[in-house]
Amino acid sequence: MTQRTKNRLLITGLLLLAYIAYQYGFSKTVALRSEVVKLTEQKTQYQNAPAQLAALAAKEKQLDQILEKNNVAGNSVQNNLLATLNRLSDSTQVRITTFEKPHIFTEEVSKKTTTTYNFTLEGDYRSLLHILYQLEQRYSYGNIVSAGFIKKKNYKTRKQYLQCQVLLQRLN
């Protein structure tokens, strides 16, 4: 046997020995190490759960205070919106002529719900603008998507009046 053949056999033997050592010893150690790391992460998550629960409870209390501050109390947004419109219309000589059933749209992909309220107000221009401003800035019922002003004439009394058709959209 020549020196070259001996070196080849030695290198082949070492590679074979390293492969066998990895299969029977090192691979199990590496697998156990990755499992220990995963279990340690789970342990820290479980230990942090009470702190996260307390933080979520505090956040819920804070959001309830914000809703109360913005005059959105109760469960039915539609009833609250109608009550607010009644209160604002009494103070500004505006009439609520229609308040239709809300249109509810649910997006299929993200499962987000969009509710659109459609109502019509009647009165003078400044009062209508005041109510629209109050709805969008002071109360948090949603965004005014459309406000269309229509000038109409009552043929019996021969007087003109202004109507405002409002679409208020709320993302749930």
PyRosetta script that sets phi, psi and omega in degrees:
from pyrosetta import init, pose_from_sequence

init()
pose = pose_from_sequence("MTQRTKNRLLITGLLLLAYIAYQYGFSKTVALRSEVVKLTEQKTQYQNAPAQLAALAAKEKQLDQILEKNNVAGNSVQNNLLATLNRLSDSTQVRITTFEKPHIFTEEVSKKTTTTYNFTLEGDYRSLLHILYQLEQRYSYGNIVSAGFIKKKNYKTRKQYLQCQVLLQRLN")
pose.set_psi(1, 136.5)
pose.set_omega(1, -178.6)
pose.set_phi(2, -90.9)
pose.set_psi(2, 168.6)
pose.set_omega(2, -179.1)
pose.set_phi(3, -64.0)
pose.set_psi(3, -36.4)
pose.set_omega(3, 180.0)
pose.set_phi(4, -64.4)
pose.set_psi(4, -42.6)
pose.set_omega(4, 179.0)
pose.set_phi(5, -66.1)
pose.set_psi(5, -41.6)
pose.set_omega(5, 178.3)
pose.set_phi(6, -61.6)
pose.set_psi(6, -41.8)
pose.set_omega(6, 179.3)
pose.set_phi(7, -64.2)
pose.set_psi(7, -40.8)
pose.set_omega(7, 178.6)
pose.set_phi(8, -63.3)
pose.set_psi(8, -44.4)
pose.set_omega(8, 178.0)
pose.set_phi(9, -63.8)
pose.set_psi(9, -40.4)
pose.set_omega(9, 179.1)
pose.set_phi(10, -63.1)
pose.set_psi(10, -45.9)
pose.set_omega(10, 179.7)
pose.set_phi(11, -65.6)
pose.set_psi(11, -42.0)
pose.set_omega(11, 178.4)
pose.set_phi(12, -63.3)
pose.set_psi(12, -41.5)
pose.set_omega(12, 178.7)
pose.set_phi(13, -64.3)
pose.set_psi(13, -42.0)
pose.set_omega(13, 178.9)
pose.set_phi(14, -65.3)
pose.set_psi(14, -41.5)
pose.set_omega(14, 178.1)
pose.set_phi(15, -64.8)
pose.set_psi(15, -40.8)
pose.set_omega(15, 178.0)
pose.set_phi(16, -65.1)
pose.set_psi(16, -42.1)
pose.set_omega(16, 178.5)
pose.set_phi(17, -64.0)
pose.set_psi(17, -41.1)
pose.set_omega(17, 178.4)
pose.set_phi(18, -64.9)
pose.set_psi(18, -40.3)
pose.set_omega(18, 178.4)
pose.set_phi(19, -64.0)
pose.set_psi(19, -44.9)
pose.set_omega(19, 180.0)
pose.set_phi(20, -65.8)
pose.set_psi(20, -40.3)
pose.set_omega(20, 179.1)
pose.set_phi(21, -64.4)
pose.set_psi(21, -39.2)
pose.set_omega(21, 178.7)
pose.set_phi(22, -66.1)
pose.set_psi(22, -44.6)
pose.set_omega(22, -177.6)
pose.set_phi(23, -63.3)
pose.set_psi(23, -40.6)
pose.set_omega(23, -175.3)
pose.set_phi(24, -94.0)
pose.set_psi(24, -19.5)
pose.set_omega(24, -175.7)
pose.set_phi(25, -126.0)
pose.set_psi(25, -54.5)
pose.set_omega(25, -171.6)
pose.set_phi(26, -72.9)
pose.set_psi(26, -36.1)
pose.set_omega(26, -176.8)
pose.set_phi(27, -64.2)
pose.set_psi(27, -38.5)
pose.set_omega(27, 178.4)
pose.set_phi(28, -66.8)
pose.set_psi(28, -38.1)
pose.set_omega(28, 178.8)
pose.set_phi(29, -65.2)
pose.set_psi(29, -42.7)
pose.set_omega(29, 179.8)
pose.set_phi(30, -65.1)
pose.set_psi(30, -42.0)
pose.set_omega(30, 179.2)
pose.set_phi(31, -64.5)
pose.set_psi(31, -42.8)
pose.set_omega(31, 178.2)
pose.set_phi(32, -65.1)
pose.set_psi(32, -36.6)
pose.set_omega(32, 179.3)
pose.set_phi(33, -64.5)
pose.set_psi(33, -43.6)
pose.set_omega(33, 179.7)
pose.set_phi(34, -66.6)
pose.set_psi(34, -34.8)
pose.set_omega(34, 177.3)
pose.set_phi(35, -68.4)
pose.set_psi(35, -38.1)
pose.set_omega(35, 177.8)
pose.set_phi(36, -63.7)
pose.set_psi(36, -41.7)
pose.set_omega(36, 179.1)
pose.set_phi(37, -63.1)
pose.set_psi(37, -43.5)
pose.set_omega(37, -180.0)
pose.set_phi(38, -64.2)
pose.set_psi(38, -43.2)
pose.set_omega(38, 179.3)
pose.set_phi(39, -67.4)
pose.set_psi(39, -34.1)
pose.set_omega(39, 177.0)
pose.set_phi(40, -65.3)
pose.set_psi(40, -40.9)
pose.set_omega(40, 177.1)
pose.set_phi(41, -63.1)
pose.set_psi(41, -42.4)
pose.set_omega(41, 178.4)
pose.set_phi(42, -63.8)
pose.set_psi(42, -38.2)
pose.set_omega(42, 179.5)
pose.set_phi(43, -62.9)
pose.set_psi(43, -43.6)
pose.set_omega(43, 178.9)
pose.set_phi(44, -66.8)
pose.set_psi(44, -35.5)
pose.set_omega(44, 177.0)
pose.set_phi(45, -64.4)
pose.set_psi(45, -42.9)
pose.set_omega(45, 179.1)
pose.set_phi(46, -67.7)
pose.set_psi(46, -33.7)
pose.set_omega(46, 178.0)
pose.set_phi(47, -71.2)
pose.set_psi(47, -29.5)
pose.set_omega(47, -179.7)
pose.set_phi(48, -85.0)
pose.set_psi(48, -8.0)
pose.set_omega(48, -176.2)
pose.set_phi(49, -59.5)
pose.set_psi(49, -44.8)
pose.set_omega(49, 178.6)
pose.set_phi(50, -62.7)
pose.set_psi(50, -37.5)
pose.set_omega(50, 178.6)
pose.set_phi(51, -66.8)
pose.set_psi(51, -40.5)
pose.set_omega(51, 178.3)
pose.set_phi(52, -66.5)
pose.set_psi(52, -37.3)
pose.set_omega(52, 178.2)
pose.set_phi(53, -63.6)
pose.set_psi(53, -42.9)
pose.set_omega(53, 178.5)
pose.set_phi(54, -65.4)
pose.set_psi(54, -39.1)
pose.set_omega(54, 179.1)
pose.set_phi(55, -66.0)
pose.set_psi(55, -40.2)
pose.set_omega(55, 178.5)
pose.set_phi(56, -66.9)
pose.set_psi(56, -37.6)
pose.set_omega(56, 177.4)
pose.set_phi(57, -65.0)
pose.set_psi(57, -40.9)
pose.set_omega(57, 177.9)
pose.set_phi(58, -65.7)
pose.set_psi(58, -39.3)
pose.set_omega(58, 178.6)
pose.set_phi(59, -65.1)
pose.set_psi(59, -39.3)
pose.set_omega(59, 178.1)
pose.set_phi(60, -63.3)
pose.set_psi(60, -42.5)
pose.set_omega(60, 179.1)
pose.set_phi(61, -63.3)
pose.set_psi(61, -40.8)
pose.set_omega(61, 179.3)
pose.set_phi(62, -65.1)
pose.set_psi(62, -42.5)
pose.set_omega(62, 178.7)
pose.set_phi(63, -66.5)
pose.set_psi(63, -36.0)
pose.set_omega(63, 175.4)
pose.set_phi(64, -63.0)
pose.set_psi(64, -39.6)
pose.set_omega(64, 177.9)
pose.set_phi(65, -65.0)
pose.set_psi(65, -38.9)
pose.set_omega(65, 178.5)
pose.set_phi(66, -65.4)
pose.set_psi(66, -42.5)
pose.set_omega(66, 178.2)
pose.set_phi(67, -63.5)
pose.set_psi(67, -39.9)
pose.set_omega(67, 178.6)
pose.set_phi(68, -66.2)
pose.set_psi(68, -39.1)
pose.set_omega(68, 179.0)
pose.set_phi(69, -64.2)
pose.set_psi(69, -36.8)
pose.set_omega(69, -178.2)
pose.set_phi(70, -88.2)
pose.set_psi(70, 15.4)
pose.set_omega(70, 175.1)
pose.set_phi(71, 61.5)
pose.set_psi(71, 38.8)
pose.set_omega(71, 174.5)
pose.set_phi(72, -118.4)
pose.set_psi(72, 85.5)
pose.set_omega(72, 179.8)
pose.set_phi(73, -110.8)
pose.set_psi(73, 154.1)
pose.set_omega(73, 179.3)
pose.set_phi(74, 91.5)
pose.set_psi(74, 179.2)
pose.set_omega(74, -174.5)
pose.set_phi(75, -97.8)
pose.set_psi(75, -33.9)
pose.set_omega(75, -174.7)
pose.set_phi(76, -91.6)
pose.set_psi(76, 110.2)
pose.set_omega(76, 179.6)
pose.set_phi(77, -66.9)
pose.set_psi(77, -36.0)
pose.set_omega(77, -180.0)
pose.set_phi(78, -62.3)
pose.set_psi(78, -45.6)
pose.set_omega(78, 178.4)
pose.set_phi(79, -65.0)
pose.set_psi(79, -40.3)
pose.set_omega(79, 178.6)
pose.set_phi(80, -64.9)
pose.set_psi(80, -40.1)
pose.set_omega(80, 178.8)
pose.set_phi(81, -64.2)
pose.set_psi(81, -43.7)
pose.set_omega(81, 179.3)
pose.set_phi(82, -64.8)
pose.set_psi(82, -40.4)
pose.set_omega(82, 177.9)
pose.set_phi(83, -64.4)
pose.set_psi(83, -41.0)
pose.set_omega(83, 177.9)
pose.set_phi(84, -64.4)
pose.set_psi(84, -43.5)
pose.set_omega(84, 177.5)
pose.set_phi(85, -61.2)
pose.set_psi(85, -41.3)
pose.set_omega(85, 177.8)
pose.set_phi(86, -61.6)
pose.set_psi(86, -45.1)
pose.set_omega(86, -179.8)
pose.set_phi(87, -63.1)
pose.set_psi(87, -44.6)
pose.set_omega(87, -179.6)
pose.set_phi(88, -69.4)
pose.set_psi(88, -36.2)
pose.set_omega(88, -178.5)
pose.set_phi(89, -71.0)
pose.set_psi(89, -31.5)
pose.set_omega(89, 177.2)
pose.set_phi(90, -65.2)
pose.set_psi(90, -36.8)
pose.set_omega(90, -176.5)
pose.set_phi(91, -82.7)
pose.set_psi(91, -16.0)
pose.set_omega(91, -174.6)
pose.set_phi(92, -121.2)
pose.set_psi(92, 11.3)
pose.set_omega(92, 179.1)
pose.set_phi(93, 58.3)
pose.set_psi(93, 41.0)
pose.set_omega(93, 176.3)
pose.set_phi(94, -113.1)
pose.set_psi(94, 140.7)
pose.set_omega(94, 178.4)
pose.set_phi(95, -104.2)
pose.set_psi(95, 143.9)
pose.set_omega(95, 171.8)
pose.set_phi(96, -93.6)
pose.set_psi(96, 111.5)
pose.set_omega(96, -176.9)
pose.set_phi(97, -90.0)
pose.set_psi(97, -38.5)
pose.set_omega(97, 176.8)
pose.set_phi(98, -139.6)
pose.set_psi(98, 146.8)
pose.set_omega(98, 172.3)
pose.set_phi(99, -141.8)
pose.set_psi(99, 97.7)
pose.set_omega(99, -172.0)
pose.set_phi(100, -85.2)
pose.set_psi(100, 165.6)
pose.set_omega(100, 178.2)
pose.set_phi(101, -62.1)
pose.set_psi(101, 136.0)
pose.set_omega(101, -177.5)
pose.set_phi(102, -67.0)
pose.set_psi(102, 145.6)
pose.set_omega(102, 176.4)
pose.set_phi(103, -94.8)
pose.set_psi(103, 124.1)
pose.set_omega(103, -176.9)
pose.set_phi(104, -112.8)
pose.set_psi(104, 125.3)
pose.set_omega(104, -179.7)
pose.set_phi(105, -122.4)
pose.set_psi(105, 128.7)
pose.set_omega(105, 177.7)
pose.set_phi(106, -114.9)
pose.set_psi(106, 123.0)
pose.set_omega(106, 178.7)
pose.set_phi(107, -75.1)
pose.set_psi(107, 133.5)
pose.set_omega(107, -173.4)
pose.set_phi(108, -71.0)
pose.set_psi(108, -37.7)
pose.set_omega(108, -174.4)
pose.set_phi(109, -73.8)
pose.set_psi(109, -53.3)
pose.set_omega(109, -174.5)
pose.set_phi(110, -96.6)
pose.set_psi(110, -5.3)
pose.set_omega(110, 179.0)
pose.set_phi(111, 60.1)
pose.set_psi(111, 27.1)
pose.set_omega(111, 176.8)
pose.set_phi(112, -88.5)
pose.set_psi(112, 142.5)
pose.set_omega(112, -177.0)
pose.set_phi(113, -107.5)
pose.set_psi(113, 134.7)
pose.set_omega(113, 175.9)
pose.set_phi(114, -119.7)
pose.set_psi(114, 124.6)
pose.set_omega(114, 179.5)
pose.set_phi(115, -111.2)
pose.set_psi(115, 128.7)
pose.set_omega(115, -179.7)
pose.set_phi(116, -117.1)
pose.set_psi(116, 123.2)
pose.set_omega(116, 178.6)
pose.set_phi(117, -99.4)
pose.set_psi(117, 132.3)
pose.set_omega(117, -178.2)
pose.set_phi(118, -119.9)
pose.set_psi(118, 119.0)
pose.set_omega(118, 178.6)
pose.set_phi(119, -145.3)
pose.set_psi(119, 159.1)
pose.set_omega(119, -178.3)
pose.set_phi(120, -123.9)
pose.set_psi(120, 133.0)
pose.set_omega(120, 178.9)
pose.set_phi(121, -115.4)
pose.set_psi(121, 151.8)
pose.set_omega(121, 179.9)
pose.set_phi(122, -132.2)
pose.set_psi(122, 130.6)
pose.set_omega(122, 179.6)
pose.set_phi(123, 168.4)
pose.set_psi(123, -164.7)
pose.set_omega(123, 179.1)
pose.set_phi(124, -83.4)
pose.set_psi(124, 162.6)
pose.set_omega(124, -171.2)
pose.set_phi(125, -59.9)
pose.set_psi(125, -46.5)
pose.set_omega(125, -177.5)
pose.set_phi(126, -64.9)
pose.set_psi(126, -40.2)
pose.set_omega(126, 179.4)
pose.set_phi(127, -65.9)
pose.set_psi(127, -40.8)
pose.set_omega(127, 178.1)
pose.set_phi(128, -64.0)
pose.set_psi(128, -43.5)
pose.set_omega(128, 177.8)
pose.set_phi(129, -63.2)
pose.set_psi(129, -37.8)
pose.set_omega(129, 178.7)
pose.set_phi(130, -62.0)
pose.set_psi(130, -44.2)
pose.set_omega(130, 179.6)
pose.set_phi(131, -65.7)
pose.set_psi(131, -43.0)
pose.set_omega(131, 178.4)
pose.set_phi(132, -61.5)
pose.set_psi(132, -42.2)
pose.set_omega(132, 178.3)
pose.set_phi(133, -62.1)
pose.set_psi(133, -45.5)
pose.set_omega(133, -179.9)
pose.set_phi(134, -61.9)
pose.set_psi(134, -43.0)
pose.set_omega(134, -178.7)
pose.set_phi(135, -62.4)
pose.set_psi(135, -39.3)
pose.set_omega(135, -175.2)
pose.set_phi(136, -84.5)
pose.set_psi(136, -34.5)
pose.set_omega(136, -174.4)
pose.set_phi(137, -95.7)
pose.set_psi(137, -43.7)
pose.set_omega(137, -173.0)
pose.set_phi(138, -87.9)
pose.set_psi(138, -40.1)
pose.set_omega(138, -177.7)
pose.set_phi(139, -104.4)
pose.set_psi(139, 146.0)
pose.set_omega(139, -177.7)
pose.set_phi(140, -109.4)
pose.set_psi(140, 68.3)
pose.set_omega(140, 176.1)
pose.set_phi(141, -92.7)
pose.set_psi(141, -17.0)
pose.set_omega(141, -178.7)
pose.set_phi(142, 145.9)
pose.set_psi(142, -165.1)
pose.set_omega(142, -179.8)
pose.set_phi(143, -104.9)
pose.set_psi(143, 141.4)
pose.set_omega(143, 174.7)
pose.set_phi(144, -80.7)
pose.set_psi(144, 111.6)
pose.set_omega(144, -176.7)
pose.set_phi(145, -82.5)
pose.set_psi(145, -38.0)
pose.set_omega(145, -177.3)
pose.set_phi(146, -148.7)
pose.set_psi(146, 139.8)
pose.set_omega(146, 173.7)
pose.set_phi(147, -138.4)
pose.set_psi(147, 106.6)
pose.set_omega(147, -177.7)
pose.set_phi(148, -108.6)
pose.set_psi(148, 125.2)
pose.set_omega(148, -180.0)
pose.set_phi(149, -95.6)
pose.set_psi(149, 131.7)
pose.set_omega(149, -178.2)
pose.set_phi(150, -129.2)
pose.set_psi(150, 125.7)
pose.set_omega(150, 177.7)
pose.set_phi(151, -93.7)
pose.set_psi(151, 122.0)
pose.set_omega(151, -177.7)
pose.set_phi(152, -123.1)
pose.set_psi(152, 163.0)
pose.set_omega(152, -179.2)
pose.set_phi(153, -125.1)
pose.set_psi(153, 132.0)
pose.set_omega(153, 174.2)
pose.set_phi(154, -90.2)
pose.set_psi(154, 111.5)
pose.set_omega(154, -173.6)
pose.set_phi(155, -73.3)
pose.set_psi(155, -21.9)
pose.set_omega(155, 177.9)
pose.set_phi(156, -71.5)
pose.set_psi(156, -45.4)
pose.set_omega(156, -178.0)
pose.set_phi(157, -97.1)
pose.set_psi(157, -6.4)
pose.set_omega(157, -178.8)
pose.set_phi(158, 56.8)
pose.set_psi(158, 36.5)
pose.set_omega(158, 177.3)
pose.set_phi(159, -116.5)
pose.set_psi(159, 150.9)
pose.set_omega(159, 177.6)
pose.set_phi(160, -101.3)
pose.set_psi(160, 149.3)
pose.set_omega(160, 177.8)
pose.set_phi(161, -142.9)
pose.set_psi(161, 162.4)
pose.set_omega(161, -176.2)
pose.set_phi(162, -113.9)
pose.set_psi(162, 131.1)
pose.set_omega(162, 175.3)
pose.set_phi(163, -116.4)
pose.set_psi(163, 148.6)
pose.set_omega(163, 178.1)
pose.set_phi(164, -127.0)
pose.set_psi(164, 116.0)
pose.set_omega(164, 177.5)
pose.set_phi(165, -92.3)
pose.set_psi(165, 121.5)
pose.set_omega(165, -173.1)
pose.set_phi(166, -117.1)
pose.set_psi(166, 134.5)
pose.set_omega(166, 170.7)
pose.set_phi(167, -114.9)
pose.set_psi(167, 115.0)
pose.set_omega(167, -179.5)
pose.set_phi(168, -111.3)
pose.set_psi(168, 123.2)
pose.set_omega(168, -173.9)
pose.set_phi(169, -112.1)
pose.set_psi(169, 136.4)
pose.set_omega(169, -179.3)
pose.set_phi(170, -126.8)
pose.set_psi(170, 127.9)
pose.set_omega(170, 177.5)
pose.set_phi(171, -93.9)
pose.set_psi(171, 126.5)
pose.set_omega(171, -178.8)
pose.set_phi(172, -106.3)
pose.dump_pdb("model.pdb")
